[in-house]
C-alpha cells in the first residue's frame, strides 16, 4: 500500500536530479502555471504528480490497435494524433519526458468522471494482479509503463490493535529520488474536449527493513539502472516474464523513522513532515522546544546585559554637562578611571562633611574625580556626622605615648 508520499520539488529540480543519475529528460512541464504539477510534502491521491516515461503516443508503445477492457469489450482508444506518424513508435531514437499526471488511474474507456471512492481503488496496482492474464490492467501493463517520481513515502505503524497509528517516512539512504514503477493512461470523458492523464503505483511485498511497518511497499527501481530502462522500453509492448521479474522488493538501503502525526490529515503541508520527530531540526518536537529554552537561558546568564543606573552621585559616559566640565578643569594630574588606581596607592583622606553646602545651593553634588564613582566593598560611602570632642578625650596614640 502506498497512499501518501512526498514530492516538494519543482520540475526543474527533478529534471536536474534525474539527469545527474543518467536519466535523460528531453521535455518537462513548467514549474508554475495551470499545467504545473503539485509540490507537497504530503502528496495525496487526486494531486497532479510528476511521471517519467518514454515519449510515446496516447495508445502507448507499439502499433495502434484495439484493446479489450475489463468487460471484454473492445472499444478503440480515442486519439487525435496522426496514426501514420506513430505506426512504429520505436522507429526513431527514444526520448524521455517528465509529465504532469493525476494520481488515481482512470482507464481510457471511462465515459464519466468517477467519484473519489472509485479513484482511490486505482491509486495502487498489486504486482500479483499483473501476473494474471486479462483484467483492467492488461492494456496498460504492456504498453503504458512509467516511473512515478517521489522523495519518499509514508506508512503508518499500527499499535494497540490499530487504535494508535504512528506515521513513518521512508526514503533512500543515499538521498536520491525514489523511482516507483507505475502505469499510466489517458481518458477523454463524454462532452469534454480535455484529455486527462492519470497514473497508478505498483506495489509488491515489503523487504526486511519494512516488514515491521507494513506487508506491502512500492516497487522501487534504481535510478538510471538497466532495470529501469527495460521497464520503459517501447520495444517491449507485450507483457512478459522479464517485465514481471522486475517487480520485486527494493534491495537497497532505506531510512525509516517516525514523523509528525499532522501528516495524517490531507491538506496539511510542512517540511517538518519528512524530518524525524525526535530530530533537533524538528521545531514541533516538545523536547527540542525546552532544550532550546534552556540553552537560551545559559547564554543570557553568561552574557548579562549590563546597564548603568542613573542615580545621584553616578555619571554615565554620555553625560557631559557644564558642571562636569567645570569640575574637570580643576582636576590636574588625577586619573580619570577609578579602576586604574594601583593596588598600593594610599586611600584618600576623609573630607569634612559638606552638609552646609547642600543646604545653601540647589545644584546636585559634583561627580567624583575621574568621572566615575569609586565603589568600595566595605563602605557605602556615607559619612557619620562629626561629633564634638568631649573633654578628657584624646587619641589612642597619645595614650600609649604618655605611658611610655
C-alpha positions in Angstrom: 0.0 0.0 0.0 1.2 3.5 -0.9 -1.4 6.1 -0.1 0.8 9.1 0.6 4.2 10.3 -0.5 6.4 13.4 -0.6 7.4 15.5 -3.6 8.0 19.1 -2.8 10.4 19.8 -5.7 9.9 21.9 -8.8 10.0 20.1 -12.2 13.3 21.9 -13.0 14.9 20.5 -9.8 13.6 17.0 -10.6 14.9 17.2 -14.1 18.4 18.1 -12.9 18.5 15.4 -10.3 17.4 12.7 -12.8 19.9 13.9 -15.4 22.6 13.6 -12.8 21.7 9.9 -12.4 21.9 9.1 -16.2 18.2 9.6 -16.8 17.8 11.9 -19.8 14.9 14.4 -19.9 14.0 15.9 -23.2 10.8 17.5 -22.1 9.4 18.8 -18.8 6.4 20.8 -17.6 6.7 24.4 -16.4 7.5 25.0 -12.7 4.4 27.2 -12.4 1.1 27.7 -14.2 -2.0 25.7 -15.0 -0.2 22.6 -16.2 2.4 22.5 -13.5 2.4 19.6 -11.1 1.8 20.0 -7.4 4.6 20.4 -4.9 3.8 19.0 -1.5 5.4 17.2 1.5 2.0 15.5 1.9 1.2 14.3 -1.6 -2.3 12.7 -1.6 -4.4 10.8 -4.2 -6.0 13.2 -6.7 -3.0 15.5 -6.8 -1.1 16.0 -10.0 2.4 14.5 -9.7 5.4 14.1 -11.9 5.7 11.0 -14.1 8.8 10.0 -16.1 8.2 8.0 -19.2 9.3 7.3 -22.8 7.8 9.6 -25.3 5.0 7.6 -26.9 1.6 8.3 -28.4 -1.5 8.2 -26.3 -2.1 4.5 -27.1 1.3 3.6 -25.7 4.1 1.5 -27.1 3.9 -0.5 -30.3 1.5 -0.1 -33.2 -2.0 1.1 -32.6 -4.7 -1.5 -32.0 -8.0 -2.1 -30.2 -7.8 -3.0 -26.6 -10.2 -5.2 -24.6 -11.4 -3.7 -21.4 -12.4 -5.4 -18.2 -15.8 -6.3 -19.5 -14.3 -8.0 -22.6 -15.5 -5.2 -24.8 -13.2 -3.8 -27.5 -13.5 -0.1 -27.8 -10.9 1.8 -29.8 -8.8 4.3 -28.0 -9.6 7.9 -28.8 -6.6 9.8 -30.1 -6.4 12.9 -32.2 -2.8 12.2 -33.2 -1.9 11.2 -36.8 -1.9 7.4 -36.9 0.6 7.3 -39.8 3.1 9.3 -37.8 3.1 6.8 -34.9 2.6 3.4 -36.6 6.0 2.5 -35.3 6.8 4.2 -32.0 10.4 2.8 -32.0 11.4 3.9 -35.5 13.2 6.9 -34.0 15.6 7.3 -31.1 13.7 7.1 -27.9 13.3 10.3 -26.0 12.1 10.7 -22.4 9.9 13.3 -20.7 8.5 14.4 -17.4 4.7 14.8 -17.5 2.2 16.1 -15.0 -0.5 13.4 -14.3 -3.2 12.9 -11.8 -2.8 10.2 -9.2 -5.5 7.6 -9.4 -5.7 5.8 -12.7 -8.8 6.2 -14.9 -9.0 3.7 -17.8 -9.3 5.1 -21.3 -12.8 3.6 -21.8 -14.3 5.5 -18.8 -17.1 7.8 -20.0 -17.8 9.9 -16.9 -15.6 11.4 -14.2 -15.5 8.7 -11.4 -16.2 9.7 -7.8 -13.4 9.9 -5.2 -14.1 6.4 -3.8 -13.7 4.8 -7.2 -10.5 6.7 -7.9 -9.0 5.5 -4.6 -9.3 1.9 -5.8 -6.8 2.6 -8.5 -4.1 4.6 -6.8 -2.2 1.3 -6.4 -1.8 -1.8 -8.5 -0.6 -5.1 -7.0 2.2 -6.9 -8.7 0.5 -10.3 -8.5 -2.6 -8.9 -10.3 -0.3 -8.1 -13.3 0.8 -11.7 -13.4 -2.7 -12.8 -14.3 -4.0 -12.5 -17.8 -6.9 -10.2 -18.6 -8.3 -7.7 -16.2 -8.4 -3.9 -16.3 -4.5 -3.6 -16.2 -3.9 -5.7 -19.3 -3.7 -2.8 -21.8 -1.6 -0.6 -19.5 1.0 -3.1 -18.3 2.1 -4.0 -21.8 2.1 -0.6 -23.5 1.9 2.2 -20.8 4.6 1.8 -18.2 6.1 4.7 -16.4 8.1 5.9 -13.4 6.5 7.9 -10.6 8.9 10.4 -9.0 9.0 10.9 -5.2 11.3 12.0 -2.5 9.9 9.2 -0.2 6.6 7.8 1.0 4.7 7.4 4.3 3.4 4.4 6.0 1.5 4.1 9.3 2.5 1.7 12.1 -0.5 0.3 13.9 -0.3 -0.2 17.7 -2.7 -1.3 20.4 -4.8 -3.2 17.9 -5.0 -0.3 15.4 -6.1 2.3 18.0 -2.9 4.2 17.6 -1.3 4.9 14.2 2.3 6.3 14.1 3.3 7.7 10.7 6.8 6.8 9.4 8.7 8.3 6.4 10.7 6.1 4.1 13.4 7.4 1.8 16.5 6.2 0.1 19.6 6.2 2.3 21.7 7.7 -0.4 19.4 10.7 -0.7 18.4 10.0 -4.4 14.9 10.4 -5.7 12.7 7.4 -5.5 11.6 5.9 -8.8 8.3 3.9 -8.3 7.3 1.5 -11.1 3.9 2.7 -12.4 1.3 2.5 -15.1 -0.4 5.4 -16.9 -3.4 6.0 -19.1 -5.3 8.9 -20.8 -9.1 9.4 -20.9 -11.4 11.8 -22.6 -14.9 12.0 -21.0 -18.1 12.4 -23.0 -18.8 16.0 -23.9 -15.3 17.1 -22.7 -12.6 18.3 -25.0 -9.9 17.9 -22.4 -7.7 14.8 -22.1 -6.9 13.6 -18.6 -3.6 11.7 -17.9 -3.6 9.6 -14.8 -1.3 7.0 -13.1 -1.1 4.3 -10.5 1.8 3.0 -8.4 2.7 -0.7 -8.4 3.2 -2.4 -5.1 4.9 -5.6 -4.0 5.8 -7.4 -0.8 7.8 -5.5 1.8 11.5 -6.0 2.2 13.2 -6.9 5.5 13.5 -3.3 6.6 9.8 -2.5 6.2 8.3 -5.8 7.5 7.6 -4.3 10.9 5.7 -1.4 9.3 3.6 -3.0 6.6 3.4 -6.0 4.4 3.4 -4.0 1.1 5.6 -1.4 -0.4 6.0 0.4 -3.8 8.2 -1.2 -6.4 11.4 0.9 -6.4 13.7 0.8 -9.4 17.3 2.1 -9.2 17.8 5.4 -10.8 19.4 5.1 -14.3 19.7 1.3 -13.9 19.2 -1.3 -16.7 16.1 -2.5 -15.0 14.6 1.0 -15.2 15.4 1.3 -18.9 13.9 -2.2 -19.5 10.7 -1.1 -17.8 10.3 1.9 -20.0 11.5 0.2 -23.2 9.0 0.9 -26.0 10.1 -2.2 -27.9 8.7 -4.3 -25.2 5.0 -3.8 -25.9 3.9 -7.3 -24.8 3.8 -8.3 -21.2 6.5 -10.9 -20.4 8.1 -12.7 -17.5 11.1 -10.4 -17.9 8.9 -7.4 -17.0 7.2 -9.3 -14.2 10.5 -10.2 -12.7 11.3 -6.5 -12.2 8.5 -6.1 -9.7 10.4 -7.2 -6.5 11.1 -5.6 -3.1 13.8 -3.0 -3.0 17.3 -4.4 -2.3 19.0 -1.1 -1.4 19.3 0.7 1.9 16.4 2.8 3.2 16.0 5.3 6.0 12.8 4.7 8.1 11.8 6.9 11.0 8.6 8.2 12.8 7.4 11.7 11.8 4.7 14.1 12.9 1.1 12.8 13.2 0.0 16.0 11.4 0.8 14.3 8.1 -2.2 12.1 8.6 -4.6 14.9 7.6 -4.8 15.6 3.9 -4.3 19.2 3.2 -1.6 19.7 5.9 1.8 20.5 4.4 5.1 21.2 6.1 8.8 20.4 5.5 8.8 19.0 9.1 6.8 16.1 7.9 9.9 14.4 6.4 12.1 15.2 9.4 12.4 12.6 12.3 10.1 13.5 15.1 13.0 13.3 17.6 15.4 15.3 15.5 16.9 18.6 16.6 15.8 20.1 13.3 12.1 19.4 14.1 10.7 22.5 15.7 7.5 20.7 16.6 9.3 18.4 19.0 8.4 19.5 22.5 11.8 18.2 23.9 13.7 20.4 21.4 11.5 23.3 22.5 12.5 23.1 26.1 16.2 22.3 25.2 16.2 25.5 23.1 14.8 27.5 26.0 17.4 26.1 28.4 20.3 26.9 26.1 19.0 30.4 25.7 18.9 30.9 29.4 22.5 29.8 29.7 23.6 32.3 27.1 21.7 35.1 28.9 23.5 34.2 32.2 26.9 34.1 30.6 26.4 37.4 28.8 24.2 39.6 31.0 23.0 42.9 29.7 24.8 45.5 31.8 23.0 48.8 32.3 24.2 51.8 34.4 21.5 53.0 36.7 21.3 56.8 36.7 21.3 57.8 40.3 22.5 60.7 42.3 26.3 60.5 42.6 26.8 58.4 39.4 27.6 59.9 36.0 27.3 57.9 32.8 29.7 58.1 29.9 27.4 60.1 27.7 26.6 62.6 30.4 28.8 65.7 29.9 27.1 68.7 31.5 28.6 72.0 32.1 29.1 71.3 35.8 31.2 68.2 34.9 33.3 70.3 32.6 34.0 72.9 35.2 34.9 70.3 37.8 37.3 68.6 35.4 39.2 71.9 34.7 40.3 71.9 38.3 41.4 68.3 38.2 45.1 68.3 37.2 47.2 65.1 37.4 44.2 63.0 38.5 43.5 59.8 36.7 40.1 59.5 35.0 39.2 55.9 35.8 38.9 54.8 39.4 39.9 51.2 38.3 43.3 52.5 37.0 44.4 53.3 40.6 47.3 51.0 41.6 46.8 48.5 44.4 49.4 50.1 46.7 48.1 53.6 46.5 47.0 55.1 49.7 43.3 55.7 50.3 42.1 59.3 50.1 41.8 61.2 53.3 38.4 61.8 54.8 36.9 65.1 53.9 34.7 67.1 56.2 31.0 66.9 55.8 29.5 69.4 53.3 26.0 69.5 54.7 26.1 73.3 54.8 26.8 73.4 51.1 23.9 71.2 50.1 21.6 73.2 52.2 22.5 76.5 50.6 22.5 75.5 46.9 20.2 73.7 44.6 22.9 72.2 42.5 23.4 68.4 42.6 26.6 67.1 44.2 29.6 67.2 41.9 30.8 64.0 40.5 33.8 62.3 41.9 37.2 62.8 40.4 37.7 60.8 37.2 34.1 61.0 36.1 33.1 57.8 37.9 32.4 56.9 41.5 34.8 54.5 43.2 32.9 51.5 44.6 34.0 50.0 47.9 33.3 46.5 49.1 33.3 47.7 52.8 31.8 51.1 52.7 28.5 52.5 51.5 30.1 56.0 51.0 28.0 57.5 53.8 29.8 59.6 56.4 29.0 59.7 60.1 28.2 63.1 61.4 31.1 64.9 63.2 30.9 64.6 66.9 32.1 67.3 69.2 35.1 66.3 71.2 34.2 65.6 74.8 36.5 66.9 77.5 39.1 64.5 78.7 39.2 62.5 75.4 42.3 62.0 73.4 43.7 59.9 70.6 44.7 56.4 71.4 48.2 57.1 70.1 48.7 59.8 72.6 47.7 57.5 75.4 50.4 55.0 74.6 52.9 57.8 74.0 52.3 59.1 77.6 52.5 55.7 79.1 55.9 55.1 77.6 
